[in-house]
Amino acid sequence: FCVSFFIANDLVAQTLMQIDSSLFIRDTLKPLAKRFENIRISGYMQPQYQTIASTGAATYAGGDFQENSNSRFMLRRGRLRVDYLSLTREGYPKLYFAFQFDGTERGVNIRDFWGKFYENKWSVFSITTGVFGRPFGFEVDYSSTVREAPERGRMSQILLQTERDIGVMLRFEPQRRDHRLKWLSVDAGLFNGQGLPGRADFDSKKDFITRVSVGPFEKNQLTFNGSVSSYLGGIRQFTKYKWTEGVNAGGDNAFLVDSSLSNIGKIAKRNYFSADGQLKIKSGWGVTEFRAEYWRGTTPGTQYNSAPPPSATEANAPLFQRNFDGAFFYFLQNIVNTKHQIVFKYDWYDPNKHVSGEEIGKLNTNFTAADMRYNTLGMGYLHYFNNNLKMTLWYDIVRNEKTSLDGYENDLKDNVFTCRLQFHF
């Protein structure tokens, strides 16, 4: 009797569990899965070890070293991203939403928080608003997840800090494969201008950014993409002191000051222009790729920093107008297969094209380290273990021009080695 009782109870329990499981799947899991079927969660983490040629050196390879340190472990990036995509019955996008934050030992910050609406009558236009990447050039918008070099170049880090800003953008990009302009995309947006380092728009001046991209064009084993961009903006002057380049009484190139009261409230120009191209070649050795990108323009900064001031506090200092240029060049080569890749990168940033060498630091010229040119040659080996794990071994050789400034008479010891793992899902 006891055995029969326990067997009967066990059968009843199994039956109830099966009913409960089927009801749970039907009434809970399936509706839940359907509700979230358009959501994708992704993320990556970049722990790394670095060593630099001198203790406490300043660097754009992940931030300056501490005063008494020339080596460090750090979590360069730790990103978690949520994407939501809603499609029409025909399979074309109609709504896109993205949220991404970055968490490291240095804190947690928002990186992306934007929504995009697609029109579905012609399927060529979309509008994006929120916090997102500025549509300028190639390297700025090239994701850190897939970028081969550990960091973006010095120029893009200075002139477009954190790459992102808050604003609104209209994009022309045909969604239909048979559209005669499927090779063309055009971005045009208005942004605050301060980027993420600026907590609020402090001058009401909006910056207008455009990019026209073409490609990919494919022929035989060749693939080409390219774009041209412009950034038309500025920063309000809060003081009467306006510094521009000219010739001083001694006949030397110098920053000269205009202290007219009428300068207060005027806009210091921030105009950038760029052109870039990417060429891929497939061969028996693997994929070979060449990239080139050139920038030039005018930017407002302070006497000791060529970066546009991101906050009202910094913008309250006298503004110095500089003419700059710079470039990025890449050579990438897969070795037989996609698991092994070598990369060479050369870039330069000249924040002031009208002055060089020992002119910088000369008496009564007002030039500082913010006017110095830097050239960087980077080289690295990348190993892709699988789709979720990548290793980067990278060495940057950094050269600054020799000047008359104290401490900058010779090249600084700031070459840096990086060993990084990237975990991605």
RODO-2510 file (C-alpha; in nm, 4 decimals, decimal comma):
residues 425
     n   res          X          Y          Z
     1     f     0,0000     0,0000     0,0000
     2     c     0,2778     0,2405     0,0960
     3     v     0,4682     0,1666    -0,2239
     4     s     0,1534     0,2202    -0,4316
     5     f     0,0825     0,5468    -0,2496
     6     f     0,4268     0,6915    -0,3186
     7     i     0,4223     0,5771    -0,6835
     8     a     0,0825     0,7403    -0,7344
     9     n     0,1977     1,0639    -0,5734
    10     d     0,5107     1,0667    -0,7901
    11     l     0,3055     1,0227    -1,1071
    12     v     0,0703     1,3024    -1,0051
    13     a     0,3650     1,5330    -0,9302
    14     q     0,5275     1,4577    -1,2671
    15     t     0,1989     1,5247    -1,4458
    16     l     0,1521     1,8553    -1,2632
    17     m     0,5108     1,9542    -1,3452
    18     q     0,4559     1,8750    -1,7132
    19     i     0,1322     2,0752    -1,7182
    20     d     0,2955     2,3581    -1,5321
    21     s     0,5967     2,3564    -1,7704
    22     s     0,3796     2,3585    -2,0794
    23     l     0,1646     2,6393    -1,9398
    24     f     0,4760     2,8320    -1,8404
    25     i     0,6183     2,7960    -2,1903
    26     r     0,2881     2,8869    -2,3565
    27     d     0,1767     3,1704    -2,1284
    28     t     0,5073     3,3164    -2,0132
    29     l     0,8154     3,2204    -2,2137
    30     k     0,6697     3,2490    -2,5649
    31     p     0,5083     3,5928    -2,5090
    32     l     0,8249     3,7077    -2,3330
    33     a     1,0462     3,5853    -2,6166
    34     k     0,8185     3,7457    -2,8739
    35     r     0,8215     4,0742    -2,6829
    36     f     1,2023     4,0809    -2,6730
    37     e     1,2802     3,9165    -3,0060
    38     n     1,3905     4,2514    -3,1531
    39     i     1,6292     4,3274    -2,8668
    40     r     2,0007     4,2506    -2,8827
    41     i     2,2355     4,2735    -2,5855
    42     s     2,6077     4,2924    -2,6519
    43     g     2,9209     4,4028    -2,4746
    44     y     3,2960     4,3889    -2,4558
    45     m     3,5789     4,4319    -2,2063
    46     q     3,9386     4,5410    -2,2694
    47     p     4,1790     4,4628    -1,9846
    48     q     4,5358     4,5598    -2,0695
    49     y     4,8904     4,6007    -1,9474
    50     q     5,1023     4,9009    -2,0505
    51     t     5,4533     5,0256    -1,9981
    52     i     5,5930     5,3636    -2,1054
    53     a     5,9464     5,4948    -2,1512
    54     s     5,9456     5,7383    -1,8565
    55     t     5,7747     5,7647    -1,5196
    56     g     5,4646     5,9836    -1,5110
    57     a     5,4627     6,0433    -1,8864
    58     a     5,1706     6,2113    -2,0604
    59     t     5,0155     5,9987    -2,3347
    60     y     4,7116     5,9599    -2,5572
    61     a     4,7388     5,5803    -2,5310
    62     g     4,4683     5,5527    -2,2677
    63     g     4,5450     5,8570    -2,0511
    64     d     4,8456     5,9943    -1,8643
    65     f     5,0457     5,7737    -1,6293
    66     q     5,0525     5,8554    -1,2592
    67     e     5,3423     6,0626    -1,1289
    68     n     5,5456     5,7701    -0,9929
    69     s     5,4452     5,4988    -1,2364
    70     n     5,5646     5,3825    -1,5774
    71     s     5,3587     5,0612    -1,5953
    72     r     5,0003     4,9723    -1,5195
    73     f     4,7175     4,7250    -1,5474
    74     m     4,3915     4,8897    -1,6404
    75     l     4,0460     4,8205    -1,7781
    76     r     4,0509     5,0458    -2,0825
    77     r     3,6874     4,9943    -2,1751
    78     g     3,4002     4,7909    -2,0356
    79     r     3,0927     4,8380    -2,2491
    80     l     2,7409     4,6977    -2,2261
    81     r     2,4971     4,7835    -2,5036
    82     v     2,1276     4,7240    -2,5663
    83     d     1,9825     4,7637    -2,9175
    84     y     1,6183     4,7495    -3,0199
    85     l     1,5134     4,7239    -3,3853
    86     s     1,1565     4,7287    -3,5135
    87     l     1,0896     4,6165    -3,8711
    88     t     0,8092     4,6663    -4,1183
    89     r     0,6228     4,3689    -4,2689
    90     e     0,8525     4,3974    -4,5700
    91     g     1,1593     4,3659    -4,3473
    92     y     1,2767     4,7291    -4,3598
    93     p     1,3745     4,9113    -4,0379
    94     k     1,1264     5,1599    -3,8963
    95     l     1,2600     5,2287    -3,5460
    96     y     1,6002     5,1801    -3,3821
    97     f     1,7003     5,2509    -3,0237
    98     a     2,0425     5,2077    -2,8621
    99     f     2,1797     5,2486    -2,5115
   100     q     2,5451     5,1920    -2,4193
   101     f     2,7457     5,2689    -2,1087
   102     d     3,1127     5,2324    -2,0224
   103     g     3,2206     5,0953    -1,6844
   104     t     3,5842     5,0811    -1,5721
   105     e     3,7840     5,1256    -1,2503
   106     r     3,7625     5,4995    -1,3235
   107     g     3,3839     5,5147    -1,3109
   108     v     3,0688     5,4621    -1,5172
   109     n     2,9633     5,6892    -1,8047
   110     i     2,7046     5,6924    -2,0817
   111     r     2,8475     5,6435    -2,4289
   112     d     2,5395     5,6110    -2,6515
   113     f     2,1749     5,6923    -2,5831
   114     w     1,9864     5,7588    -2,9039
   115     g     1,6803     5,6750    -3,1101
   116     k     1,6416     5,6585    -3,4877
   117     f     1,3214     5,6846    -3,6878
   118     y     1,3036     5,5593    -4,0493
   119     e     1,0553     5,6816    -4,3072
   120     n     0,9059     5,3924    -4,5027
   121     k     0,7475     5,5634    -4,8006
   122     w     1,0702     5,5973    -5,0010
   123     s     1,2908     5,4072    -4,7515
   124     v     1,5803     5,6500    -4,7931
   125     f     1,5637     5,8878    -4,4929
   126     s     1,6129     5,8489    -4,1193
   127     i     1,6348     6,0883    -3,8244
   128     t     1,8571     6,0228    -3,5220
   129     t     1,8482     6,2179    -3,1980
   130     g     2,0154     6,1785    -2,8594
   131     v     2,3781     6,1114    -2,7676
   132     f     2,5637     5,9473    -3,0570
   133     g     2,8817     5,9597    -3,2650
   134     r     2,9590     6,2713    -3,4651
   135     p     2,9402     6,1977    -3,8403
   136     f     3,2902     6,3207    -3,9218
   137     g     3,5631     6,1262    -4,1002
   138     f     3,6351     5,7549    -4,0737
   139     e     3,8383     5,6955    -3,7579
   140     v     3,6080     5,8892    -3,5247
   141     d     3,3099     5,6636    -3,6006
   142     y     3,5091     5,3399    -3,6348
   143     s     3,4049     5,1350    -3,3321
   144     s     3,6582     5,0474    -3,0612
   145     t     3,5254     4,6907    -3,0816
   146     v     3,6708     4,6352    -3,4268
   147     r     3,9412     4,9032    -3,4498
   148     e     4,2827     4,7414    -3,4869
   149     a     4,4880     5,0135    -3,3135
   150     p     4,4312     5,0347    -2,9366
   151     e     4,3366     5,4036    -2,9566
   152     r     4,2243     5,6671    -3,2010
   153     g     4,4836     5,9183    -3,3135
   154     r     4,5961     6,2164    -3,1051
   155     m     4,4191     6,4622    -3,3377
   156     s     4,0734     6,3045    -3,3136
   157     q     4,1085     6,2660    -2,9354
   158     i     4,1874     6,6367    -2,8992
   159     l     3,9575     6,7988    -3,1536
   160     l     3,6564     6,5660    -3,1127
   161     q     3,6823     6,4491    -2,7534
   162     t     3,4911     6,1253    -2,6725
   163     e     3,3738     6,1204    -3,0380
   164     r     3,0111     6,1702    -2,9312
   165     d     2,7826     6,4680    -2,8820
   166     i     2,4132     6,5381    -2,8281
   167     g     2,2062     6,6583    -3,1213
   168     v     1,9895     6,5578    -3,4148
   169     m     2,0902     6,4176    -3,7539
   170     l     1,9182     6,3511    -4,0845
   171     r     2,0563     6,0677    -4,2967
   172     f     1,9974     5,9819    -4,6598
   173     e     2,0722     5,6118    -4,7120
   174     p     1,8656     5,3915    -4,9457
   175     q     1,7418     5,0724    -4,7783
   176     r     1,6362     4,8953    -5,0961
   177     r     1,9099     4,6975    -5,2692
   178     d     1,7807     4,7871    -5,6139
   179     h     1,7892     5,1638    -5,5488
   180     r     2,0061     5,3440    -5,8046
   181     l     2,1808     5,5439    -5,5261
   182     k     2,2441     5,2501    -5,2937
   183     w     2,6177     5,3388    -5,3016
   184     l     2,5576     5,6851    -5,1495
   185     s     2,4860     5,8022    -4,7949
   186     v     2,4659     6,1604    -4,6671
   187     d     2,4597     6,2735    -4,3026
   188     a     2,3722     6,6232    -4,1822
   189     g     2,3333     6,7095    -3,8146
   190     l     2,3189     6,9871    -3,5568
   191     f     2,5072     6,9340    -3,2284
   192     n     2,5762     7,1257    -2,9070
   193     g     2,9475     7,1107    -2,9835
   194     q     3,0869     7,0426    -2,6354
   195     g     3,0681     6,6638    -2,6616
   196     l     3,0348     6,4383    -2,3579
   197     p     3,3025     6,6239    -2,1523
   198     g     3,0657     6,9239    -2,1508
   199     r     2,7689     6,8720    -1,9192
   200     a     2,5536     7,1351    -2,0896
   201     d     2,5487     7,3718    -2,3861
   202     f     2,7022     7,6896    -2,2438
   203     d     2,6876     7,9234    -2,5442
   204     s     2,3768     7,8342    -2,7536
   205     k     2,5976     7,8036    -3,0629
   206     k     2,5159     7,4852    -3,2569
   207     d     2,7687     7,3049    -3,4761
   208     f     2,6685     7,1742    -3,8190
   209     i     2,8371     6,8502    -3,9280
   210     t     2,7995     6,6825    -4,2668
   211     r     2,9455     6,3719    -4,4257
   212     v     2,9020     6,2331    -4,7755
   213     s     3,0058     5,8674    -4,8101
   214     v     3,0321     5,6469    -5,1187
   215     g     3,0738     5,2722    -5,1553
   216     p     3,1423     4,9996    -5,1212
   217     f     3,2504     4,9668    -5,4832
   218     e     3,3631     4,6149    -5,5657
   219     k     3,5523     4,4919    -5,8702
   220     n     3,7321     4,1607    -5,8917
   221     q     3,9262     4,1388    -5,5635
   222     l     3,9099     4,5120    -5,4824
   223     t     3,6715     4,6992    -5,2516
   224     f     3,6743     5,0771    -5,2052
   225     n     3,4936     5,3152    -4,9671
   226     g     3,5415     5,6865    -4,9138
   227     s     3,3924     6,0024    -4,7668
   228     v     3,4329     6,3768    -4,7274
   229     s     3,3228     6,5642    -4,4147
   230     s     3,2839     6,9164    -4,2859
   231     y     3,2390     7,0580    -3,9376
   232     l     3,1112     7,4168    -3,9230
   233     g     3,0822     7,5533    -3,5724
   234     g     3,2311     7,7794    -3,3122
   235     i     3,2530     7,8877    -2,9503
   236     r     3,1276     8,2103    -2,7955
   237     q     3,3969     8,4445    -2,6670
   238     f     3,3362     8,5421    -2,3058
   239     t     3,6317     8,7783    -2,2753
   240     k     3,7497     9,0729    -2,4818
   241     y     4,0849     8,9066    -2,5490
   242     k     4,1106     8,7468    -2,8908
   243     w     4,4462     8,5943    -2,9875
   244     t     4,5317     8,5391    -3,3529
   245     e     4,8540     8,4744    -3,5416
   246     g     5,0595     8,7574    -3,6860
   247     v     5,4067     8,9143    -3,6748
   248     n     5,5330     9,0890    -3,3610
   249     a     5,7548     9,3991    -3,3365
   250     g     6,0653     9,1834    -3,3589
   251     g     5,9563     9,0351    -3,6912
   252     d     5,8756     8,6919    -3,5446
   253     n     5,5629     8,4830    -3,5925
   254     a     5,3581     8,5303    -3,2771
   255     f     5,0148     8,5287    -3,1198
   256     l     4,8872     8,8867    -3,1056
   257     v     4,5997     9,0027    -2,8894
   258     d     4,2970     9,2114    -2,9874
   259     s     4,1338     9,3449    -2,6696
   260     s     3,8362     9,5303    -2,8191
   261     l     3,5219     9,5148    -2,6055
   262     s     3,3291     9,4254    -2,9195
   263     n     3,4967     9,0823    -2,9137
   264     i     3,2736     8,9741    -2,6243
   265     g     2,9880     8,7653    -2,7611
   266     k     3,1458     8,6982    -3,0994
   267     i     3,1970     8,3424    -3,2251
   268     a     3,5461     8,1953    -3,2517
   269     k     3,5436     7,9747    -3,5619
   270     r     3,5646     7,5972    -3,5349
   271     n     3,5776     7,4721    -3,8931
   272     y     3,7155     7,1282    -3,9840
   273     f     3,7315     6,9492    -4,3197
   274     s     3,8358     6,5931    -4,3955
   275     a     3,8651     6,3347    -4,6736
   276     d     3,9230     5,9615    -4,6317
   277     g     3,9413     5,6398    -4,8319
   278     q     3,9710     5,2663    -4,7610
   279     l     4,0914     5,0071    -5,0118
   280     k     4,0777     4,6282    -4,9547
   281     i     4,2584     4,3743    -5,1711
   282     k     4,1928     4,0003    -5,1455
   283     s     4,4779     3,7643    -5,2317
   284     g     4,6277     3,4308    -5,1410
   285     w     4,8094     3,5989    -4,8521
   286     g     4,4803     3,7099    -4,7005
   287     v     4,3166     4,0517    -4,7028
   288     t     4,5355     4,3605    -4,7484
   289     e     4,3889     4,6992    -4,6569
   290     f     4,5055     5,0583    -4,6965
   291     r     4,3381     5,3505    -4,5197
   292     a     4,4124     5,7204    -4,5485
   293     e     4,2463     6,0206    -4,3859
   294     y     4,3417     6,3886    -4,3850
   295     w     4,2035     6,6759    -4,1742
   296     r     4,2635     7,0489    -4,1797
   297     g     4,0899     7,3604    -4,0521
   298     t     4,0653     7,6234    -3,7816
   299     t     4,0001     7,5550    -3,4151
   300     p     3,9676     7,7722    -3,1004
   301     g     4,1600     7,6655    -2,7917
   302     t     4,3368     7,8196    -2,4963
   303     q     4,7015     7,9193    -2,4729
   304     y     4,8020     7,5843    -2,3254
   305     n     4,5555     7,3511    -2,4967
   306     s     4,4525     7,3285    -2,8621
   307     a     4,1294     7,1432    -2,7721
   308     p     3,8072     7,3467    -2,7943
   309     p     3,6936     7,4272    -2,4365
   310     p     3,4202     7,1789    -2,3323
   311     s     3,2790     7,3819    -2,0413
   312     a     3,1904     7,7387    -1,9495
   313     t     3,4744     7,7526    -1,6954
   314     e     3,7386     7,6753    -1,9575
   315     a     3,5691     7,8889    -2,2227
   316     n     3,5976     8,1916    -1,9930
   317     a     3,9696     8,1990    -2,0645
   318     p     4,1009     8,4020    -2,3623
   319     l     4,0656     8,2004    -2,6845
   320     f     4,3550     8,1322    -2,9227
   321     q     4,2673     8,0674    -3,2883
   322     r     4,4903     7,8058    -3,4589
   323     n     4,5129     7,6621    -3,8095
   324     f     4,5821     7,2883    -3,7891
   325     d     4,6209     6,9789    -4,0025
   326     g     4,6814     6,6088    -3,9490
   327     a     4,6348     6,2653    -4,0982
   328     f     4,6011     5,8912    -4,0286
   329     f     4,7463     5,6146    -4,2468
   330     y     4,6945     5,2401    -4,1971
   331     f     4,8395     4,9290    -4,3547
   332     l     4,6697     4,6045    -4,2506
   333     q     4,7603     4,2544    -4,3615
   334     n     4,6060     3,9201    -4,2731
   335     i     4,8606     3,6384    -4,2647
   336     v     4,7148     3,3490    -4,4683
   337     n     4,3928     3,3476    -4,2641
   338     t     4,1831     3,5884    -4,0581
   339     k     4,3266     3,4747    -3,7225
   340     h     4,6570     3,6567    -3,7703
   341     q     4,6965     4,0219    -3,8648
   342     i     4,9791     4,2757    -3,8646
   343     v     4,9101     4,6488    -3,8624
   344     f     5,1162     4,9619    -3,9193
   345     k     4,9707     5,3026    -3,8428
   346     y     5,1245     5,6460    -3,8929
   347     d     4,9561     5,9679    -3,7871
   348     w     5,0489     6,3271    -3,7260
   349     y     4,8824     6,6230    -3,5615
   350     d     5,0126     6,9756    -3,6168
   351     p     4,7948     7,2089    -3,4061
   352     n     4,9576     7,5200    -3,5542
   353     k     5,0763     7,4983    -3,9145
   354     h     5,2265     7,8493    -3,9122
   355     v     5,4926     7,7845    -3,6492
   356     s     5,7472     7,5096    -3,5940
   357     g     6,0634     7,4065    -3,4161
   358     e     6,2530     7,6672    -3,2143
   359     e     5,9965     7,9353    -3,2982
   360     i     5,7838     7,7697    -3,0298
   361     g     5,8862     7,9087    -2,6927
   362     k     6,0730     8,2074    -2,8348
   363     l     6,0462     8,5237    -2,6251
   364     n     5,7369     8,7426    -2,6864
   365     t     5,5704     8,4944    -2,9241
   366     n     5,3201     8,3422    -2,6753
   367     f     5,3572     7,9967    -2,8329
   368     t     5,3392     7,6992    -2,5941
   369     a     5,3450     7,3182    -2,6003
   370     a     4,9900     7,3371    -2,7398
   371     d     5,1467     7,4485    -3,0718
   372     m     5,3857     7,1525    -3,1061
   373     r     5,3555     6,8907    -3,3813
   374     y     5,3491     6,5197    -3,2915
   375     n     5,4157     6,2222    -3,5202
   376     t     5,3283     5,8678    -3,4108
   377     l     5,4281     5,5396    -3,5712
   378     g     5,2342     5,2449    -3,4326
   379     m     5,2838     4,8790    -3,5125
   380     g     5,1083     4,5734    -3,3857
   381     y     5,0156     4,2093    -3,4102
   382     l     4,6563     4,0947    -3,3592
   383     h     4,5470     3,7379    -3,2945
   384     y     4,1793     3,6463    -3,3189
   385     f     4,1344     3,3321    -3,1069
   386     n     3,7661     3,3151    -3,2004
   387     n     3,4694     3,5475    -3,2501
   388     n     3,4729     3,6397    -2,8807
   389     l     3,8401     3,6845    -2,7941
   390     k     4,1116     3,9012    -2,9509
   391     m     4,4671     3,9783    -2,8404
   392     t     4,6553     4,2955    -2,9408
   393     l     5,0294     4,3542    -2,9005
   394     w     5,1076     4,7160    -2,9923
   395     y     5,3997     4,9578    -2,9758
   396     d     5,3761     5,3345    -3,0348
   397     i     5,6833     5,5408    -3,1261
   398     v     5,5916     5,9020    -3,0496
   399     r     5,7966     6,1966    -3,1753
   400     n     5,7449     6,5637    -3,0902
   401     e     5,9243     6,8495    -3,2633
   402     k     6,2177     7,0104    -3,0807
   403     t     6,1391     7,3588    -2,9512
   404     s     6,2760     7,6449    -2,7388
   405     l     6,0409     7,5570    -2,4526
   406     d     6,1880     7,4348    -2,1258
   407     g     6,1550     7,0568    -2,1160
   408     y     6,0793     7,0303    -2,4876
   409     e     6,4232     7,0958    -2,6355
   410     n     6,4445     6,7264    -2,7295
   411     d     6,2091     6,4415    -2,7978
   412     l     6,0099     6,3318    -2,4918
   413     k     6,0451     5,9744    -2,3697
   414     d     5,6857     5,8630    -2,4227
   415     n     5,6976     5,5523    -2,6410
   416     v     5,4414     5,3062    -2,5056
   417     f     5,3787     4,9314    -2,5295
   418     t     5,0282     4,7849    -2,4909
   419     c     4,9198     4,4251    -2,4432
   420     r     4,5411     4,3935    -2,4545
   421     l     4,2778     4,1218    -2,4479
   422     q     3,9293     4,1941    -2,5740
   423     f     3,6398     3,9785    -2,4605
   424     h     3,3282     4,0304    -2,6707
   425     f     2,9787     3,8861    -2,6792
***
